[in-house]
Amino acid sequence: MIIKKSEFVISAPRESMCPKDGKAEYAFIGRSNVGKSSLINMLCNHKGLAKTSATPGKTLLINHFIINNEWYLVDLPGYGFAKRSKSVQQQLDQMIRGYILQRQQLVNVFVLIDIRHEQQKIDREFIDWLGMSGIPFSIVFTKADKLSPSKAKSNALLWMNTLKDAWEELPPFFITSSEKKTGRDEILDYIDQINTSLDKQ
C-alpha cells in the first residue's frame, strides 16, 4: 500500500462523537511512551501528523486520521500512565473500552509493545481482555533499533511464546522501528489485505 494522503480529522471525547461515514478503522494503542506517535508518523510518512512529545500520556482523546480518503487510522490514549490522577485514568479507560467495544467500524487494534522489555502485567491484561471481548488485534513491537536484529527477534518471540499459557492461537505480530522504518511495509500490507477482504464482503 502506498499512502498518498493522510490528514487529521477529529479528536473525540467518546465513541458516539467519532466519524459517521462507516469507513474501516484501525486503532493504535499502548502504554505511555511506547512510541505510538512516532510509529503513526512513520507509517503515514508524515512527520508532524501525530504529535510526539517527550512527556508521556499526552493523548487524551480519540484521534482520527483519514488515510487516502479510504480508511481511518485511530490514535487512542495510552493506558496505565502512573502520573495521571485515578479519576482521569478511569475516565480514559472508560473512553478506550467504550470505543473498542462499541465501535462497529473498528476492524483491528494494533497493540504497541516496547521490544526491550519483558512482558508487563498491564500489557498482558489488556491483550487478554481484547481476546475475551472478541476484538481482532495485532501486536506491534516498537523501538527495534535499540537492539540488534537478532536480539529484537528473540525478544519478540519470547514475548509471544509467553501468551501460549492461555492462548491456543497467537495473534499476528510485527517488529518495527520508527527511526529505521522497519516493519512499515508489513503493517501497511496487512491493513491492505484486510481492506481488500472487506471490499469483497
Backbone hydrogen bonds in HBPLUS format (Angstrom, degrees):
<---DONOR---> <-ACCEPTOR-->    atom                        ^
c    i                          cat <-CA-CA->   ^        H-A-AA   ^      H-
h    n   atom  resd res      DA  || num        DHA   H-A  angle D-A-AA Bond
n    s   type  num  typ     dist DA aas  dist angle  dist       angle   num
A0068-ASN N   A0005-LYS O   2.72 MM  63  4.78 170.7  1.73 146.0 149.4     1
A0007-GLU N   A0066-ILE O   3.03 MM  59  5.37 158.7  2.08 146.7 153.4     2
A0066-ILE N   A0007-GLU O   2.79 MM  59  5.37 141.9  1.94 162.1 161.9     3
A0009-VAL N   A0064-HIS O   2.81 MM  55  5.50 162.9  1.84 161.4 155.4     4
A0064-HIS N   A0010-ILE O   2.89 MM  54  5.43 168.8  1.91 165.0 168.8     5
A0012-ALA N   A0062-ILE O   2.88 MM  50  5.04 165.2  1.90 136.9 140.2     6
A0062-ILE N   A0012-ALA O   2.86 MM  50  5.04 175.9  1.87 153.7 153.0     7
A0017-MET N   A0014-ARG O   3.06 MM   3  5.77 159.0  2.11 120.1 126.5     8
A0018-CYS N   A0015-GLU O   3.09 MM   3  5.43 168.2  2.10 118.0 119.8     9
A0072-TYR N   A0024-ALA O   2.85 MM  48  6.20 174.3  1.86 165.4 167.4    10
A0025-GLU N   A0105-GLN O   2.93 MM  80  5.65 148.0  2.04 147.8 140.6    11
A0107-VAL N   A0025-GLU O   2.84 MM  82  5.68 177.3  1.84 159.4 159.6    12
A0026-TYR N   A0072-TYR O   2.90 MM  46  6.24 156.4  1.96 154.2 160.9    13
A0074-VAL N   A0026-TYR O   2.81 MM  48  5.82 169.7  1.82 145.2 145.1    14
A0027-ALA N   A0108-ASN O   2.98 MM  81  6.43 147.4  2.09 158.3 163.6    15
A0110-PHE N   A0027-ALA O   2.68 MM  83  6.01 174.5  1.68 168.9 169.3    16
A0028-PHE N   A0074-VAL O   2.76 MM  46  6.10 152.3  1.84 172.4 177.3    17
A0076-LEU N   A0028-PHE O   3.07 MM  48  6.00 168.9  2.08 163.1 165.4    18
A0029-ILE N   A0110-PHE O   3.02 MM  81  6.35 160.7  2.05 168.8 168.8    19
A0112-LEU N   A0029-ILE O   2.74 MM  83  6.01 168.6  1.75 158.9 163.0    20
A0079-TYR N   A0030-GLY O   3.23 MM  49  6.33 142.4  2.38 120.8 131.6    21
A0039-LEU N   A0035-GLY O   3.02 MM   4  6.16 151.5  2.10 143.3 151.4    22
A0040-ILE N   A0036-LYS O   2.94 MM   4  6.23 162.8  1.97 156.8 161.0    23
A0041-ASN N   A0037-SER O   2.97 MM   4  6.17 166.3  1.99 152.1 155.7    24
A0042-MET N   A0038-SER O   2.93 MM   4  6.08 151.1  2.02 142.2 150.6    25
A0043-LEU N   A0039-LEU O   2.84 MM   4  6.10 163.3  1.87 156.3 160.2    26
A0044-CYS N   A0040-ILE O   3.05 MM   4  6.22 160.2  2.09 150.3 155.3    27
A0045-ASN N   A0041-ASN O   2.86 MM   4  5.72 112.0  2.33 132.6 149.0    28
A0046-HIS N   A0041-ASN O   3.01 MM   5  5.08 155.7  2.07 144.3 149.7    29
A0045-ASN N   A0042-MET O   3.16 MM   3  4.91 145.2  2.29  93.6 104.0    30
A0049-LEU N   A0046-HIS O   3.13 MM   3  5.56 170.2  2.14 125.9 126.3    31
A0063-ASN N   A0075-ASP O   3.07 MM  12  4.98 173.8  2.08 147.2 145.2    32
A0075-ASP N   A0063-ASN O   2.81 MM  12  4.98 159.1  1.85 149.9 154.1    33
A0065-PHE N   A0073-LEU O   2.88 MM   8  5.16 150.0  1.97 151.6 160.9    34
A0073-LEU N   A0065-PHE O   2.84 MM   8  5.16 161.4  1.87 154.5 159.5    35
A0067-ILE N   A0071-TRP O   2.73 MM   4  5.41 169.5  1.74 173.2 176.1    36
A0070-GLU N   A0067-ILE O   2.82 MM   3  5.88 171.8  1.83 134.6 136.9    37
A0071-TRP N   A0067-ILE O   3.29 MM   4  5.41 162.9  2.32 143.5 148.5    38
A0084-ARG N   A0081-PHE O   3.28 MM   3  6.04 168.7  2.29 122.4 125.8    39
A0089-GLN N   A0085-SER O   2.97 MM   4  6.23 165.5  1.99 156.8 161.0    40
A0090-GLN N   A0086-LYS O   2.86 MM   4  6.04 153.0  1.93 147.2 154.8    41
A0091-GLN N   A0087-SER O   3.00 MM   4  6.22 156.2  2.06 143.9 150.1    42
A0092-LEU N   A0088-VAL O   2.95 MM   4  6.24 160.5  1.99 151.0 156.2    43
A0093-ASP N   A0089-GLN O   2.85 MM   4  6.06 159.6  1.89 148.3 154.2    44
A0094-GLN N   A0090-GLN O   2.92 MM   4  6.15 156.8  1.98 148.1 154.1    45
A0095-MET N   A0091-GLN O   2.95 MM   4  6.23 155.6  2.01 147.4 154.3    46
A0096-ILE N   A0092-LEU O   2.82 MM   4  6.06 165.6  1.84 158.7 162.0    47
A0097-ARG N   A0093-ASP O   2.89 MM   4  5.99 171.1  1.90 151.2 154.2    48
A0098-GLY N   A0094-GLN O   2.80 MM   4  5.82 154.2  1.86 142.9 151.2    49
A0099-TYR N   A0095-MET O   2.95 MM   4  6.11 160.9  1.99 147.0 151.9    50
A0100-ILE N   A0096-ILE O   2.94 MM   4  6.17 174.3  1.94 157.3 158.7    51
A0101-LEU N   A0097-ARG O   2.91 MM   4  5.88 164.7  1.93 149.9 154.3    52
A0102-GLN N   A0098-GLY O   2.97 MM   4  5.72 151.6  2.06 141.6 149.2    53
A0103-ARG N   A0099-TYR O   2.97 MM   4  5.35 147.7  2.08 145.0 149.0    54
A0106-LEU N   A0103-ARG O   3.21 MM   3  5.51 157.8  2.26 107.5 114.2    55
A0109-VAL N   A0136-PRO O   3.01 MM  27  6.44 150.3  2.10 136.7 145.5    56
A0138-SER N   A0109-VAL O   2.86 MM  29  6.30 150.7  1.95 155.1 159.7    57
A0111-VAL N   A0138-SER O   2.83 MM  27  6.18 169.1  1.84 166.6 165.2    58
A0140-VAL N   A0111-VAL O   2.81 MM  29  5.86 168.7  1.83 144.6 146.7    59
A0113-ILE N   A0140-VAL O   2.85 MM  27  6.07 157.6  1.90 149.4 152.0    60
A0142-THR N   A0113-ILE O   2.77 MM  29  5.95 159.3  1.81 149.6 156.0    61
A0117-HIS N   A0114-ASP O   3.26 MM   3  6.12 172.7  2.26 126.8 128.6    62
A0115-ILE N   A0142-THR O   3.14 MM  27  5.67 169.3  2.15 146.0 149.4    63
A0124-ARG N   A0120-GLN O   3.03 MM   4  6.30 167.0  2.04 159.2 163.2    64
A0125-GLU N   A0121-LYS O   2.87 MM   4  6.07 161.0  1.91 154.6 159.6    65
A0126-PHE N   A0122-ILE O   3.14 MM   4  6.23 154.6  2.21 136.7 143.3    66
A0127-ILE N   A0123-ASP O   2.94 MM   4  6.19 163.5  1.97 154.2 158.6    67
A0128-ASP N   A0124-ARG O   2.87 MM   4  6.04 163.1  1.90 151.9 156.8    68
A0129-TRP N   A0125-GLU O   2.95 MM   4  6.07 150.4  2.03 140.8 149.1    69
A0130-LEU N   A0126-PHE O   2.97 MM   4  6.32 154.6  2.04 147.7 154.1    70
A0131-GLY N   A0127-ILE O   3.02 MM   4  6.32 160.4  2.06 149.7 154.8    71
A0132-MET N   A0128-ASP O   2.90 MM   4  6.16 164.2  1.93 152.2 156.1    72
A0133-SER N   A0129-TRP O   2.89 MM   4  5.99 139.5  2.06 143.1 154.5    73
A0135-ILE N   A0130-LEU O   2.99 MM   5  5.21 171.8  2.00 153.9 152.6    74
A0134-GLY N   A0131-GLY O   3.06 MM   3  5.14 156.9  2.12 102.8 110.0    75
A0139-ILE N   A0172-PRO O   2.99 MM  33  6.39 165.8  2.01 151.0 154.4    76
A0174-PHE N   A0139-ILE O   2.83 MM  35  6.33 144.7  1.96 153.1 164.8    77
A0141-PHE N   A0174-PHE O   2.75 MM  33  6.01 166.6  1.76 175.0 170.1    78
A0176-THR N   A0141-PHE O   2.74 MM  35  5.81 155.2  1.80 158.0 166.2    79
A0146-LYS N   A0143-LYS O   3.06 MM   3  5.75 164.9  2.09 118.0 122.9    80
A0144-ALA N   A0176-THR O   2.98 MM  32  5.74 164.5  2.01 150.1 150.2    81
A0147-LEU N   A0144-ALA O   3.12 MM   3  5.65 167.3  2.13 116.2 120.0    82
A0152-ALA N   A0148-SER O   2.85 MM   4  6.05 162.3  1.88 162.9 168.5    83
A0153-LYS N   A0149-PRO O   3.04 MM   4  6.19 161.1  2.07 144.1 148.9    84
A0154-SER N   A0150-SER O   2.97 MM   4  6.18 161.1  2.01 145.8 151.1    85
A0155-ASN N   A0151-LYS O   2.86 MM   4  5.99 158.4  1.90 149.6 155.6    86
A0156-ALA N   A0152-ALA O   3.00 MM   4  6.20 161.1  2.04 148.6 153.6    87
A0157-LEU N   A0153-LYS O   2.97 MM   4  6.18 163.6  1.99 152.0 156.3    88
A0158-LEU N   A0154-SER O   2.92 MM   4  6.01 157.6  1.97 145.5 152.0    89
A0159-TRP N   A0155-ASN O   2.93 MM   4  6.10 159.0  1.98 147.4 153.3    90
A0160-MET N   A0156-ALA O   2.93 MM   4  6.18 163.1  1.96 150.8 155.3    91
A0161-ASN N   A0157-LEU O   2.84 MM   4  5.99 154.8  1.91 146.1 153.5    92
A0162-THR N   A0158-LEU O   3.18 MM   4  6.43 138.3  2.36 142.7 151.9    93
A0162-THR N   A0159-TRP O   3.27 MM   3  5.46 134.2  2.50  98.1 109.5    94
A0163-LEU N   A0160-MET O   3.00 MM   3  5.50 153.7  2.08 111.0 119.3    95
A0164-LYS N   A0161-ASN O   3.07 MM   3  5.50 156.4  2.13 110.3 117.4    96
A0166-ALA N   A0163-LEU O   3.04 MM   3  6.00 169.4  2.05 128.3 131.3    97
A0167-TRP N   A0163-LEU O   2.90 MM   4  5.74 151.2  1.98 150.3 157.1    98
A0177-SER N   A0182-THR O   3.17 MM   5  4.83 148.2  2.27 120.3 120.1    99
A0181-LYS N   A0177-SER O   2.75 MM   4  5.45 115.9  2.16 140.0 155.3   100
A0182-THR N   A0177-SER O   3.09 MM   5  4.83 125.5  2.40 132.9 139.3   101
A0184-ARG N   A0181-LYS O   3.43 MM   3  5.69 165.7  2.45 122.4 123.5   102
A0187-ILE N   A0183-GLY O   3.08 MM   4  6.25 165.1  2.10 155.0 157.7   103
A0188-LEU N   A0184-ARG O   3.04 MM   4  6.25 172.6  2.05 158.8 161.1   104
A0189-ASP N   A0185-ASP O   2.81 MM   4  5.87 153.7  1.88 147.3 155.0   105
A0190-TYR N   A0186-GLU O   3.01 MM   4  6.14 149.7  2.10 140.0 148.3   106
A0191-ILE N   A0187-ILE O   2.97 MM   4  6.31 158.8  2.01 152.8 157.8   107
A0192-ASP N   A0188-LEU O   2.90 MM   4  6.07 157.1  1.95 143.7 150.7   108
A0193-GLN N   A0189-ASP O   2.86 MM   4  6.12 153.0  1.94 147.0 153.7   109
A0194-ILE N   A0190-TYR O   3.10 MM   4  6.42 158.9  2.15 148.0 153.1   110
A0195-ASN N   A0191-ILE O   2.87 MM   4  6.14 165.5  1.89 155.8 160.0   111
A0196-THR N   A0192-ASP O   2.90 MM   4  6.10 157.2  1.96 148.9 155.0   112
A0197-SER N   A0193-GLN O   2.99 MM   4  6.27 156.3  2.05 146.4 152.6   113
A0198-LEU N   A0194-ILE O   2.89 MM   4  6.17 149.2  1.99 150.2 159.3   114
A0199-ASP N   A0195-ASN O   2.97 MM   4  6.24 149.7  2.06 145.9 153.9   115
A0200-LYS N   A0196-THR O   3.29 MM   4  6.55 135.2  2.50 139.1 149.7   116
A0201-GLN N   A0198-LEU O   3.14 MM   3  5.33 150.8  2.22 102.8 111.6   117
